[in-house]
Amino acid sequence: MVTGESTQDTERKTAIENELKRLEESAMYSAQIQFEQTKQWRGVNLALGVPATLLAAISGTAALVNTSGRIAAGICALASAAFGAILTTVNASHRMNQAAAAANAYLEIQTAARQAREIDLPYWTAEEARNALAELTARRDEQNKTAEVPNRRSYKKAQKNIQGGGQTYAVDEPESTGGE
């Protein structure tokens, strides 16, 4: 704590510390959820893109090999076009990239909140701490406006990952006593 702080400033910094913890936790969950969204959209992109490409290749080959394959080529071409149309409409590639960018932005906020809380807060005045909290809150709020709303599956998978230690650093783990 900054020397010469009043009791009121100390209480305010404790409240700011608690809010930084909440902000860090919120950003951690949001990042994990967006990473899960990224994985889901990558799967959709592959599930639609690979068949579209294969069917286009098959239809082209069938059409060129002989004239009796025209019906098969036409069916494959139509199926390929259907997969391509769905892929274009769903825009899985864009959504995948958008979710990955959002996840990384949330990770940046999470890291900044942790560093502010653990490294800077003891040396800041209450006013400096409040300003830092306001800036981080504004960054989080801005990111919330642009991030796609996650589905329930992403939320559940992110929650399971976090509870399984997926966001834990070795430095934060209690040291083992060894030899037992």
N, C-alpha and C positions, 0 to 999 in steps of 0.2 A: 504494500500500500504506500501511497505517497505520504511522506511525513507531514504532519500538521493537518491531516484531514479531520474534518468534523465528523461526529457520529452520523449526521445526516448524509454526508458524502459517502461514508463507508457503507451505510445501508443502501444508498442508491447504487453504488458499484456492485454490491451483492445482488441486487435486483437485476442489474445489467448483466452480470455474470450468468444468472439463471436464464435470462432471455437469450444470451449467446448460446447456451447449451441447447435451448429449444430450437433455435435457428439452425444450429449444427445438426441436430437430430432430424429436423424437417428436411434439410438439404440432403442428408444421407439417404433417407427413405426415397425422396424424389429422384435422386441420382440412380439408385438401384432399380426403381420402378421404370425409369426411362431406359436403362440398359436392358431390362427384360422386354420392353416394347421393341427395342432395336433387334433383339434376337427373334422376336415373333415376326416382325416385318421382313427380316432377312429370310426367314423360312417361307413366308408367303411369296416373296419375290422368286425364290428358287422353285417353289412348288408350281408356280404358274409359268415362269420363264423357261425352265428346262423342257417341259412338254411342248410349249409353243415352238421352241427352236427345233426339237427333234421331229415334231410333226411337219414343220415346214421343210425340213431336209428330206423326210420320207416322201412327202407329196411331190417335191421337185424331182426326186429320183424316179419315183413311179411314173411321172408324166414323161420323163425323158427316155426311160427304158423301152417302153412299148405303148402302143395305143390302147391295148386292152386294159391297161391300168388306170385309164382316165377316171373311172368312178372312184377307185380307191384314192387316187391322187386328189380328186375333188373333195372327198370326205376329209382326208388329212389336212388339206388346205383350209377347209372351213373350221375344223377343230383347232388348228393352229391360230387362225384369225380370232376365234372365240377366246382362247387363252390370252392372246395378245391384247384383245379388247378389255378383258377383265383386268389384266395387269396394268394397262394404261389407266383405266378408271380408278382402280384401287390406289395406284401410284405408290406401290410398296417401297420402291427404291428411295423416293423422296422422303417418305415417312420414316424409313429406316435411318437415313442421314439426319433428319430433323430430330429424331429421338436420341441419337448418339450425341449430337451437338448439345441438346438440352441436358443430357446426363453429365457431360463434361462440364457444362456451366454450373450445374448444381454441385459437382465435386469441387469446383473452384470456390464456391460460396462456403461449402462445408469446411474446406481447409482454412480459408480466411477467418471464419468464425472461431475455429479451434485455436488458431495462432493468436488471434486477438484476445481470446479468453485466457490462454495459458501463458503467453509470452508478454503481451503488451499491457493487459488490464492492470496488473499490480503497479505499473509505473505511470499510468494515465491519471489525469484528474477525472473527476466524475463527468465533467463537461466533455472532455476528449473521448471518454468511453461512450458517452451517450451519442456523440456524433458518429463514432465508428459503428455503433449498433444501428443507427439510422441509415447509414450508407449501405450496410450489409442487408438490412431489411428491404431497402429500396431495390437492391440488386435481385434479391429473392423474389420480390413481388413482380418485378419486370419479367423475370424468367417464367414465373407462373402464368403470366399473360400469354406467352408464346408457346409454352410446352403443350403438347397434345394431351388431352385428358386420358389417363391410363385406363385400361380395362381391369376387371377384377382379377383375372389370371395373373397379370403382371404384378399387381399389388401383392397377391398371395406368394408368388415366387420370390419377390424382393424381400418380403417379410421373412420368409424361410431362410433366405441367404444371409440376411443380417443376423437373425437369431442363431444361425449356425456358425457365426464368427466371420462371415465374409467381409466385414468392414473393420476387423480388429487388426491392429498392428502388433507385432511381437513386442515392441517397446512398452506397450500398454498392458501386457500380460504380467501377472505376478510371477516373480522368479521362482523356479522350482527349487526345492530344498536339496534335490539330488540324493543319490544313494539309497533311497527308500524302496 
